[in-house]
Amino acid sequence: MVNEVLSNAFKHGFLEGRSGTIRITLTDMGNGVRELVIADDGVGFPDGFDVARGQGLGMQIILNSAVDR
């Protein structure tokens, strides 16, 4: 999942050689729970984009992987 998110950030967030930052943190929240946060300062999602309705294979992989287990 991390690979897919990073690939999407580079492919869609930093168009035409735009520079930027990607931040990855993994925090132990206790009780066996860990929180993974991947954030970037790229261009962001287009207006009206609904993450839950992502049609691309990459978004489906991310959504299916990002569940409480």
MDTraj code that builds the backbone (N, CA, C; nanometers):
import mdtraj as md
import numpy as np

residues = "MET VAL ASN GLU VAL LEU SER ASN ALA PHE LYS HIS GLY PHE LEU GLU GLY ARG SER GLY THR ILE ARG ILE THR LEU THR ASP MET GLY ASN GLY VAL ARG GLU LEU VAL ILE ALA ASP ASP GLY VAL GLY PHE PRO ASP GLY PHE ASP VAL ALA ARG GLY GLN GLY LEU GLY MET GLN ILE ILE LEU ASN SER ALA VAL ASP ARG".split()
xyz = np.array([
    [0.0819, -0.1185, 0.0000],
    [0.0000, 0.0000, 0.0000],
    [0.0869, 0.1257, 0.0000],
    [0.1919, 0.1263, 0.0797],
    [0.2796, 0.2444, 0.0840],
    [0.3364, 0.2723, -0.0545],
    [0.3786, 0.1682, -0.1230],
    [0.4326, 0.1846, -0.2585],
    [0.3292, 0.2475, -0.3514],
    [0.2057, 0.2039, -0.3435],
    [0.1005, 0.2567, -0.4307],
    [0.0722, 0.4039, -0.4004],
    [0.0675, 0.4390, -0.2725],
    [0.0427, 0.5781, -0.2346],
    [0.1575, 0.6669, -0.2831],
    [0.2804, 0.6213, -0.2628],
    [0.3954, 0.7004, -0.3089],
    [0.3962, 0.7142, -0.4606],
    [0.3656, 0.6056, -0.5305],
    [0.3596, 0.6117, -0.6775],
    [0.2559, 0.7136, -0.7224],
    [0.1386, 0.7118, -0.6584],
    [0.0337, 0.8076, -0.6942],
    [0.0765, 0.9510, -0.6639],
    [0.1440, 0.9720, -0.5525],
    [0.1895, 1.1066, -0.5178],
    [0.2842, 1.1609, -0.6242],
    [0.3801, 1.0788, -0.6640],
    [0.4750, 1.1239, -0.7663],
    [0.4076, 1.1431, -0.9016],
    [0.3189, 1.0517, -0.9370],
    [0.2550, 1.0556, -1.0693],
    [0.1547, 1.1709, -1.0821],
    [0.0751, 1.1922, -0.9780],
    [-0.0346, 1.2887, -0.9879],
    [-0.0118, 1.4175, -0.9085],
    [0.0710, 1.4134, -0.8058],
    [0.0865, 1.5292, -0.7188],
    [0.1967, 1.6242, -0.7587],
    [0.2955, 1.5715, -0.8284],
    [0.4117, 1.6537, -0.8637],
    [0.4302, 1.6526, -1.0151],
    [0.3350, 1.7140, -1.0822],
    [0.3322, 1.7151, -1.2278],
    [0.4409, 1.8042, -1.2860],
    [0.4873, 1.7662, -1.4026],
    [0.5817, 1.8467, -1.4808],
    [0.7044, 1.8889, -1.4008],
    [0.7572, 1.7981, -1.3204],
    [0.8794, 1.8253, -1.2473],
    [0.8648, 1.9133, -1.1250],
    [0.7416, 1.9384, -1.0847],
    [0.7187, 2.0206, -0.9658],
    [0.7876, 1.9571, -0.8452],
    [0.8520, 2.0367, -0.7634],
    [0.9171, 1.9848, -0.6435],
    [0.8178, 1.9845, -0.5282],
    [0.8509, 1.9103, -0.4247],
    [0.7631, 1.9045, -0.3095],
    [0.8163, 1.8089, -0.2052],
    [0.7329, 1.7847, -0.1059],
    [0.7713, 1.7016, 0.0071],
    [0.6668, 1.5937, 0.0301],
    [0.7148, 1.4733, 0.0587],
    [0.6281, 1.3637, 0.1008],
    [0.6723, 1.3251, 0.2415],
    [0.5762, 1.3169, 0.3326],
    [0.6049, 1.2847, 0.4723],
    [0.5367, 1.1526, 0.5069],
    [0.6123, 1.0612, 0.5673],
    [0.5592, 0.9318, 0.6105],
    [0.5861, 0.9185, 0.7596],
    [0.4794, 0.8926, 0.8366],
    [0.4968, 0.8691, 0.9794],
    [0.4203, 0.7440, 1.0192],
    [0.4771, 0.6703, 1.1112],
    [0.4124, 0.5529, 1.1690],
    [0.4157, 0.5726, 1.3201],
    [0.2995, 0.5808, 1.3809],
    [0.2884, 0.6109, 1.5235],
    [0.2246, 0.4933, 1.5957],
    [0.2861, 0.4532, 1.7063],
    [0.2287, 0.3509, 1.7924],
    [0.1229, 0.4177, 1.8788],
    [-0.0021, 0.3831, 1.8568],
    [-0.1135, 0.4435, 1.9288],
    [-0.1471, 0.3672, 2.0572],
    [-0.0768, 0.2568, 2.0823],
    [-0.1039, 0.1742, 2.1993],
    [-0.2039, 0.0646, 2.1676],
    [-0.2123, -0.0329, 2.2543],
    [-0.3064, -0.1445, 2.2398],
    [-0.2923, -0.2165, 2.1058],
    [-0.1703, -0.2219, 2.0529],
    [-0.1465, -0.2921, 1.9269],
    [-0.1916, -0.2171, 1.8030],
    [-0.2277, -0.0907, 1.8177],
    [-0.2756, -0.0099, 1.7052],
    [-0.1633, 0.0819, 1.6591],
    [-0.1439, 0.0859, 1.5286],
    [-0.0469, 0.1771, 1.4700],
    [-0.1158, 0.2618, 1.3639],
    [-0.0748, 0.3878, 1.3568],
    [-0.1326, 0.4791, 1.2588],
    [-0.0266, 0.5150, 1.1564],
    [-0.0561, 0.4888, 1.0303],
    [0.0315, 0.5239, 0.9194],
    [-0.0270, 0.6458, 0.8501],
    [0.0539, 0.7512, 0.8391],
    [0.0112, 0.8732, 0.7706],
    [0.1107, 0.9007, 0.6593],
    [0.0573, 0.9178, 0.5384],
    [0.1386, 0.9564, 0.4232],
    [0.0769, 1.0848, 0.3696],
    [0.1555, 1.1916, 0.3689],
    [0.1043, 1.3219, 0.3262],
    [0.2037, 1.3869, 0.2306],
    [0.1513, 1.4657, 0.1389],
    [0.2389, 1.5407, 0.0487],
    [0.1830, 1.6807, 0.0300],
    [0.2657, 1.7672, -0.0260],
    [0.2215, 1.9032, -0.0556],
    [0.2094, 1.9251, -0.2056],
    [0.1661, 1.8188, -0.2725],
    [0.1458, 1.8252, -0.4173],
    [0.0186, 1.9012, -0.4522],
    [-0.0254, 1.8857, -0.5753],
    [-0.1377, 1.9648, -0.6263],
    [-0.2715, 1.9253, -0.5652],
    [-0.2830, 1.8096, -0.5057],
    [-0.4081, 1.7675, -0.4423],
    [-0.5046, 1.7048, -0.5415],
    [-0.6154, 1.6570, -0.4868],
    [-0.7179, 1.5950, -0.5706],
    [-0.7924, 1.7031, -0.6477],
    [-0.8420, 1.6678, -0.7662],
    [-0.9213, 1.7650, -0.8424],
    [-1.0521, 1.7966, -0.7696],
    [-1.1093, 1.9133, -0.7969],
    [-1.2388, 1.9495, -0.7393],
    [-1.3410, 1.8418, -0.7720],
    [-1.4190, 1.8042, -0.6727],
    [-1.5243, 1.7054, -0.6927],
    [-1.4780, 1.5614, -0.6846],
    [-1.3480, 1.5374, -0.6647],
    [-1.2972, 1.4005, -0.6576],
    [-1.3456, 1.3346, -0.5296],
    [-1.4041, 1.2166, -0.5427],
    [-1.4552, 1.1414, -0.4281],
    [-1.3648, 1.0207, -0.4076],
    [-1.2844, 1.0243, -0.3016],
    [-1.1882, 0.9170, -0.2747],
    [-1.2586, 0.7825, -0.2675],
    [-1.3749, 0.7780, -0.2049],
    [-1.4480, 0.6514, -0.1883],
    [-1.4952, 0.5940, -0.3211],
    [-1.5018, 0.6760, -0.4237],
    [-1.5474, 0.6292, -0.5548],
    [-1.4334, 0.6209, -0.6562],
    [-1.3109, 0.6179, -0.6064],
    [-1.1953, 0.6109, -0.6951],
    [-1.2054, 0.4918, -0.7895],
    [-1.1961, 0.5169, -0.9164],
    [-1.2153, 0.4126, -1.0167],
    [-1.0860, 0.3448, -1.0599],
    [-0.9734, 0.4103, -1.0381],
    [-0.8465, 0.3536, -1.0834],
    [-0.8041, 0.2351, -0.9978],
    [-0.7275, 0.1472, -1.0568],
    [-0.6790, 0.0296, -0.9857],
    [-0.5972, 0.0697, -0.8640],
    [-0.5123, 0.1709, -0.8783],
    [-0.4301, 0.2161, -0.7667],
    [-0.5142, 0.2598, -0.6477],
    [-0.6188, 0.3380, -0.6733],
    [-0.7048, 0.3839, -0.5636],
    [-0.7786, 0.2663, -0.5013],
    [-0.8194, 0.1697, -0.5800],
    [-0.8863, 0.0514, -0.5264],
    [-0.7916, -0.0282, -0.4361],
    [-0.6670, -0.0405, -0.4764],
    [-0.5669, -0.1106, -0.3945],
    [-0.5503, -0.0387, -0.2611],
    [-0.5391, 0.0934, -0.2663],
    [-0.5206, 0.1719, -0.1445],
    [-0.6419, 0.1578, -0.0522],
    [-0.7613, 0.1755, -0.1060],
    [-0.8826, 0.1685, -0.0239],
    [-0.9014, 0.0295, 0.0357],
    [-0.8725, -0.0743, -0.0409],
    [-0.8888, -0.2097, 0.0090],
    [-0.7820, -0.2463, 0.1130],
    [-0.6696, -0.1811, 0.1093],
    [-0.5611, -0.2084, 0.2045],
    [-0.5758, -0.1289, 0.3327],
    [-0.6405, -0.0154, 0.3249],
    [-0.6506, 0.0751, 0.4398],
    [-0.7742, 0.0444, 0.5231],
    [-0.7728, -0.0717, 0.5839],
    [-0.8850, -0.1117, 0.6694],
    [-0.8319, -0.1529, 0.8049],
    [-0.9171, -0.1454, 0.9024],
    [-0.8834, -0.1904, 1.0370],
    [-0.8759, -0.3419, 1.0364],
    [-0.7632, -0.3961, 1.0760],
    [-0.7494, -0.5433, 1.0787],
    [-0.7198, -0.5901, 1.2160],
])
top = md.Topology()
chain = top.add_chain()
for i, resn in enumerate(residues, 1):
    res = top.add_residue(resn, chain, resSeq=i)
    for name in ("N", "CA", "C"):
        top.add_atom(name, md.element.get_by_symbol(name[0]), res)
traj = md.Trajectory(xyz[None], top)
